[in-house]
Amino acid sequence: MNVTESIIAYHRGRNPVLLAIKWVKMGGSAFAFFRGTAPLFFQTWAKLSPRGSPLAWICGDAHIENLGSYRGSNRVPYFDLNDFDESCLAPVDWEVGRALAALYILGRPKMARLFLANYAKTLRGGKPGHIEPEVAEGPIAELLDKVGRRTRKEFVEKWVSGERLRIRPGRSFALTRAGKARARRKFESWARRQPDPDFYRVLDLCGRIAGNGSLGLERYIVLVKGKKQPFILDMKEAAPEAPRAFLRARQPAWPSEAERVATVQHFMQYVPIARLSWIATAPVSYIVHALQPAEDRIVVDDLSEAGYQEFILQWARLVASAHLRSGGWKGSANLNVLIGFGQSLDGAARRRLLAAASEAASRLRHAWLEFKGSKLAVAPAARG
């Protein structure tokens, strides 16, 4: 089975219209391909990993676009990791390796070295940190200030007209009557069991287009009654984590994939995103949380070199902090072991990790070139 055939097999059963969008995105750049093929990366990393790192809870998709701002359950804006779809119990280097490989794919070897150095430094310190408006600096501070000044009313008005969701091309789409009714039944069955069911009274639903790796899975925007004004939620299908097929580490038994994602997110984030929960239907379960604007992130390509370096330093600190924060929970190494691993990341150990990540990036780039030459990577209209 070649690269393209394996990608098609992995995505079998997903929405073909949204998959067509994903294929074109992935053909557009090596980094977009890297983002959309986490299973291919972990299959590669299982062979290249230097081994010997302790187990930890990982977000599973650590790359430069999977962090941004969100409002926490306490309504304070934070800057943190924000994608936990691939979360699992794995050797720490499986997280770090993906972050480093992403930087090599982007042609940033200096930033890969900087990331690893600050990741090790944060682990050695043994103290998880976080970023909120009072401690943020530079571009992150500017982003959090923008998020903090935006009112909920302003956000709702972008998405809502009366008590109906606006269909925004490229971001959302209308559902069929049957599809809308099916999604609504699942949501309302869950909502009735919540402590504040009236908050979750459904006003409208539509489909959502967002992300890269998860494109093609069921995803909805749900407009609910809220308290003083309507509230908007993201309801997203949870799929098995990409590293699972290649891991030796035994995973805890989760009642549903969505519970895995939401629970790990709760432990790894300093403050969880607002309204984080899960809908434990079978065979498909859904992660639920407050809808966050896709633009609440930093476009790193627009940063100065100094700004880029500061961003990488903070990203490394956030990844290490998430590992420390969940240390000792459900099979993860405890604080002492994680600190010891940080201390062990000396010059030779770092060179081994960096070399493995560089090789993984090279193999993924070759896979991208193969995929790029396939018919999948061509926009439907261009295929004739």
C-alpha positions as CSV (number, residue, x, y, z in Angstrom):
1,M,0.0,0.0,0.0
2,N,1.5,3.3,-1.0
3,V,1.2,6.6,0.9
4,T,-1.9,7.8,-0.8
5,E,-3.7,4.5,-0.5
6,S,-2.9,4.4,3.3
7,I,-4.2,7.9,3.7
8,I,-7.4,7.0,2.0
9,A,-7.8,3.9,4.1
10,Y,-7.4,5.8,7.3
11,H,-10.0,8.4,6.4
12,R,-12.6,5.9,5.1
13,G,-16.1,6.7,6.3
14,R,-15.6,10.5,6.7
15,N,-17.6,13.2,4.9
16,P,-16.3,13.1,1.2
17,V,-17.1,16.8,0.6
18,L,-15.0,17.9,3.6
19,L,-12.3,15.3,2.7
20,A,-11.9,16.9,-0.7
21,I,-11.1,20.2,1.1
22,K,-8.6,18.4,3.3
23,W,-6.9,16.7,0.3
24,V,-6.4,20.1,-1.4
25,K,-5.0,21.6,1.8
26,M,-2.6,18.8,2.3
27,G,-1.3,19.0,-1.3
28,G,-0.6,22.7,-0.8
29,S,2.4,22.5,1.5
30,A,4.5,20.0,3.3
31,F,3.4,21.5,6.6
32,A,-0.3,21.1,5.8
33,F,0.4,17.5,4.8
34,F,2.2,17.0,8.1
35,R,-0.7,18.4,10.0
36,G,-3.2,16.2,8.2
37,T,-1.3,12.9,8.5
38,A,-0.6,12.4,12.2
39,P,-0.8,8.5,11.9
40,L,1.9,8.6,9.2
41,F,4.2,10.6,11.5
42,F,3.7,8.2,14.4
43,Q,4.2,5.2,12.2
44,T,7.5,6.8,11.2
45,W,8.4,7.9,14.7
46,A,7.9,4.5,16.2
47,K,10.9,3.4,14.1
48,L,13.1,6.5,14.7
49,S,12.4,7.3,18.4
50,P,15.7,7.3,20.5
51,R,13.6,5.5,23.2
52,G,14.2,5.7,26.9
53,S,11.9,8.6,27.7
54,P,9.3,8.3,30.5
55,L,5.6,7.9,29.9
56,A,3.5,11.1,30.1
57,W,0.1,12.3,28.9
58,I,0.6,14.0,25.6
59,C,-1.7,16.2,23.5
60,G,-0.5,14.0,20.6
61,D,-0.4,16.7,18.0
62,A,2.1,19.3,19.2
63,H,2.8,21.6,16.3
64,I,3.0,25.4,16.0
65,E,-0.7,25.9,15.0
66,N,-2.2,23.9,17.8
67,L,-2.0,26.5,20.5
68,G,-3.9,29.7,20.8
69,S,-6.2,31.8,23.0
70,Y,-9.4,30.7,24.6
71,R,-11.7,31.7,27.4
72,G,-11.4,29.4,30.4
73,S,-14.2,28.2,32.6
74,N,-13.5,31.2,34.8
75,R,-14.0,33.6,31.8
76,V,-10.3,34.6,31.8
77,P,-8.5,34.4,28.5
78,Y,-5.5,32.1,28.4
79,F,-2.9,31.2,25.8
80,D,-2.3,27.4,25.8
81,L,-2.3,24.1,24.0
82,N,-5.8,23.8,22.4
83,D,-6.0,20.5,20.5
84,F,-6.2,17.2,22.4
85,D,-7.8,14.9,19.8
86,E,-4.7,12.6,19.6
87,S,-4.1,12.7,23.4
88,C,-2.8,9.5,24.9
89,L,-0.3,8.0,27.4
90,A,3.0,7.8,25.5
91,P,6.8,8.3,25.8
92,V,7.5,12.0,26.2
93,D,9.7,12.0,23.1
94,W,6.6,11.2,21.0
95,E,5.3,14.6,21.8
96,V,8.6,16.4,21.6
97,G,9.5,14.6,18.4
98,R,6.3,15.8,16.6
99,A,6.9,19.4,17.7
100,L,10.6,19.3,16.5
101,A,9.7,17.6,13.3
102,A,7.1,20.3,12.6
103,L,9.8,22.9,12.9
104,Y,12.1,21.0,10.6
105,I,9.3,20.7,8.1
106,L,9.0,24.5,8.3
107,G,12.7,24.9,7.7
108,R,13.4,26.2,11.2
109,P,16.2,24.0,12.6
110,K,17.4,26.8,14.9
111,M,14.0,27.0,16.4
112,A,13.9,23.3,16.9
113,R,17.0,23.5,19.0
114,L,15.6,26.4,20.9
115,F,12.3,24.5,21.6
116,L,14.1,21.5,22.9
117,A,16.4,23.5,25.2
118,N,13.6,25.4,26.8
119,Y,11.4,22.3,27.1
120,A,14.3,20.5,29.0
121,K,14.8,23.7,31.1
122,T,11.1,23.8,32.1
123,L,11.0,20.1,33.0
124,R,14.2,20.5,35.1
125,G,12.5,23.3,37.0
126,G,9.6,21.0,37.9
127,K,7.1,23.9,38.0
128,P,4.4,24.2,35.4
129,G,3.6,27.7,34.1
130,H,0.7,29.3,32.3
131,I,0.0,32.4,30.3
132,E,-2.8,34.7,31.1
133,P,-3.1,38.5,30.4
134,E,-1.2,39.6,33.6
135,V,1.9,37.6,32.7
136,A,1.8,37.6,28.9
137,E,4.4,39.5,26.8
138,G,4.8,40.5,23.2
139,P,2.5,39.2,20.5
140,I,0.8,36.8,23.0
141,A,-0.1,39.8,25.3
142,E,-1.5,41.6,22.3
143,L,-3.7,38.6,21.4
144,L,-5.0,38.1,24.9
145,D,-5.7,41.9,25.2
146,K,-7.8,41.6,22.0
147,V,-9.6,38.6,23.2
148,G,-10.2,40.2,26.6
149,R,-11.7,43.3,25.1
150,R,-14.1,41.5,22.8
151,T,-17.6,41.1,24.3
152,R,-19.7,38.0,24.0
153,K,-22.3,40.1,22.2
154,E,-19.8,41.0,19.5
155,F,-18.9,37.4,19.0
156,V,-22.5,36.2,18.9
157,E,-23.4,38.8,16.3
158,K,-20.8,37.4,13.9
159,W,-22.5,34.0,14.0
160,V,-26.2,34.7,14.7
161,S,-29.1,36.5,13.1
162,G,-32.1,36.5,15.3
163,E,-32.1,33.0,16.7
164,R,-30.5,31.4,13.7
165,L,-26.9,30.7,12.9
166,R,-25.4,32.4,9.9
167,I,-23.9,30.2,7.3
168,R,-20.4,31.5,6.7
169,P,-18.7,30.1,3.6
170,G,-15.6,28.2,4.4
171,R,-16.5,28.0,8.1
172,S,-19.9,26.5,8.3
173,F,-22.6,24.8,6.2
174,A,-26.3,24.0,6.3
175,L,-27.3,20.5,7.4
176,T,-29.9,18.4,5.7
177,R,-33.2,18.1,7.7
178,A,-32.4,14.5,8.7
179,G,-28.8,15.3,9.6
180,K,-29.8,18.3,11.7
181,A,-32.5,16.3,13.5
182,R,-30.1,13.5,14.3
183,A,-27.4,15.8,15.7
184,R,-30.1,17.7,17.7
185,R,-31.4,14.5,19.3
186,K,-27.9,13.5,20.5
187,F,-27.2,16.9,21.9
188,E,-30.6,17.3,23.6
189,S,-30.3,13.8,25.2
190,W,-27.1,14.9,26.8
191,A,-28.3,18.4,27.7
192,R,-31.3,17.0,29.7
193,R,-28.8,15.4,32.1
194,Q,-26.8,18.6,32.7
195,P,-27.1,20.6,36.0
196,D,-28.5,23.6,34.0
197,P,-30.5,22.0,31.1
198,D,-32.3,25.2,30.3
199,F,-28.9,26.8,29.4
200,Y,-28.5,24.2,26.7
201,R,-31.9,24.6,25.1
202,V,-31.2,24.4,21.3
203,L,-32.0,27.3,19.1
204,D,-30.2,26.2,15.9
205,L,-27.5,23.9,14.5
206,C,-25.2,23.9,11.5
207,G,-22.1,22.0,10.3
208,R,-18.7,23.4,11.0
209,I,-15.6,23.5,8.8
210,A,-12.4,23.9,10.8
211,G,-9.0,22.4,11.4
212,N,-7.0,20.0,9.2
213,G,-6.5,16.6,10.8
214,S,-10.1,16.3,11.8
215,L,-11.7,17.4,8.6
216,G,-14.3,15.0,7.5
217,L,-15.4,14.0,11.0
218,E,-18.8,15.1,12.2
219,R,-18.6,18.7,13.6
220,Y,-21.4,21.0,14.5
221,I,-22.0,24.6,15.8
222,V,-24.8,24.5,18.3
223,L,-26.6,27.7,19.3
224,V,-28.2,27.4,22.7
225,K,-30.3,29.7,24.9
226,G,-27.5,30.5,27.4
227,K,-28.3,32.7,30.3
228,K,-28.7,36.4,29.5
229,Q,-27.9,35.9,25.8
230,P,-27.4,33.0,23.4
231,F,-24.3,30.9,23.7
232,I,-22.4,29.0,20.9
233,L,-20.9,25.6,21.3
234,D,-18.6,23.4,19.3
235,M,-19.7,19.7,19.1
236,K,-17.1,17.6,17.5
237,E,-16.8,13.8,16.8
238,A,-14.0,12.1,18.6
239,A,-11.9,9.5,16.8
240,P,-9.3,7.1,18.1
241,E,-6.0,8.7,18.7
242,A,-3.4,8.5,15.9
243,P,-0.5,7.1,18.0
244,R,-2.5,4.2,19.4
245,A,-1.7,1.7,16.7
246,F,2.0,2.2,17.1
247,L,2.4,2.5,20.9
248,R,3.5,-0.2,23.2
249,A,2.3,1.6,26.3
250,R,-1.0,0.2,27.5
251,Q,-3.8,2.8,27.5
252,P,-6.4,3.3,30.3
253,A,-9.9,2.0,29.3
254,W,-12.0,4.9,28.4
255,P,-15.8,4.6,28.2
256,S,-15.7,6.8,25.0
257,E,-13.1,8.6,22.8
258,A,-14.7,11.9,23.7
259,E,-14.3,11.3,27.4
260,R,-10.6,10.6,26.8
261,V,-10.1,13.8,24.9
262,A,-12.1,16.0,27.3
263,T,-10.5,14.5,30.5
264,V,-7.0,14.7,29.3
265,Q,-7.6,18.3,28.2
266,H,-8.9,19.1,31.6
267,F,-5.7,17.9,33.3
268,M,-3.2,19.3,30.8
269,Q,-4.6,22.8,30.5
270,Y,-4.0,25.2,33.4
271,V,-7.7,26.2,33.2
272,P,-9.9,24.1,30.9
273,I,-11.8,25.8,28.1
274,A,-15.3,27.0,29.0
275,R,-18.1,24.4,29.0
276,L,-15.8,21.5,28.3
277,S,-17.7,18.2,28.4
278,W,-18.5,15.1,26.3
279,I,-21.5,13.3,24.8
280,A,-21.0,9.6,25.3
281,T,-23.2,8.2,22.6
282,A,-22.2,5.0,20.8
283,P,-20.6,4.2,18.4
284,V,-19.7,7.9,17.9
285,S,-19.1,10.3,20.8
286,Y,-18.6,14.0,20.8
287,I,-16.5,16.6,22.6
288,V,-18.4,19.8,23.6
289,H,-17.0,23.2,24.5
290,A,-17.5,26.8,24.0
291,L,-16.9,27.8,20.3
292,Q,-13.7,29.8,20.0
293,P,-12.9,32.1,17.1
294,A,-10.4,30.4,14.7
295,E,-8.5,33.7,14.5
296,D,-7.6,33.7,18.2
297,R,-4.1,32.5,17.5
298,I,-0.8,34.0,16.4
299,V,0.2,33.8,12.7
300,V,3.9,33.0,13.4
301,D,4.9,33.8,9.8
302,D,4.0,37.4,10.5
303,L,6.4,37.6,13.5
304,S,9.8,39.2,13.5
305,E,12.7,36.9,14.2
306,A,12.8,38.0,17.8
307,G,9.0,37.5,18.1
308,Y,9.3,34.0,16.6
309,Q,11.9,33.0,19.1
310,E,9.8,34.3,22.0
311,F,6.8,32.3,20.6
312,I,8.9,29.1,20.4
313,L,10.2,29.6,24.0
314,Q,6.7,30.0,25.3
315,W,5.4,27.1,23.3
316,A,8.1,24.8,24.7
317,R,7.3,26.0,28.2
318,L,3.6,25.3,27.7
319,V,4.2,21.7,26.4
320,A,6.5,20.9,29.3
321,S,4.1,22.5,31.8
322,A,1.2,20.3,30.5
323,H,3.4,17.2,31.0
324,L,4.3,18.3,34.5
325,R,0.7,19.2,35.3
326,S,-0.6,15.7,34.5
327,G,2.4,13.9,36.0
328,G,1.6,10.9,38.1
329,W,-2.0,10.6,36.8
330,K,-3.2,7.3,35.3
331,G,0.2,5.9,34.5
332,S,2.2,9.0,33.8
333,A,5.6,9.3,35.2
334,N,5.7,11.3,38.5
335,L,7.3,14.7,39.0
336,N,10.6,13.3,40.1
337,V,10.9,11.2,37.0
338,L,9.9,14.0,34.6
339,I,12.4,16.4,36.3
340,G,15.1,13.6,35.9
341,F,14.3,13.3,32.3
342,G,14.7,17.0,31.8
343,Q,18.1,16.8,33.5
344,S,19.1,13.9,31.2
345,L,18.5,16.0,28.1
346,D,22.2,16.9,27.8
347,G,24.0,17.7,24.6
348,A,24.2,14.2,23.3
349,A,20.6,13.3,24.1
350,R,19.4,16.5,22.4
351,R,21.4,15.7,19.3
352,R,19.8,12.3,19.1
353,L,16.3,13.7,19.4
354,L,17.0,16.4,16.9
355,A,18.5,14.0,14.4
356,A,15.5,11.7,14.7
357,A,13.1,14.6,14.2
358,S,15.0,15.9,11.2
359,E,14.9,12.4,9.6
360,A,11.2,12.1,10.4
361,A,10.6,15.5,8.7
362,S,12.6,14.4,5.7
363,R,10.5,11.2,5.3
364,L,7.3,13.1,5.7
365,R,8.4,15.6,3.1
366,H,9.1,12.8,0.6
367,A,5.6,11.3,1.4
368,W,4.1,14.7,0.7
369,L,5.7,14.9,-2.7
370,E,4.2,11.5,-3.5
371,F,0.8,12.6,-2.3
372,K,1.1,15.9,-4.1
373,G,1.4,14.1,-7.4
374,S,-1.8,12.1,-6.8
375,K,-5.2,13.0,-8.1
376,L,-6.5,13.6,-4.5
377,A,-4.4,16.7,-4.1
378,V,-6.1,18.5,-7.0
379,A,-9.2,20.7,-6.5
380,P,-12.4,18.9,-7.7
381,A,-13.0,21.5,-10.4
382,A,-9.5,21.1,-11.8
383,R,-9.9,17.3,-12.1
384,G,-12.4,17.7,-14.8
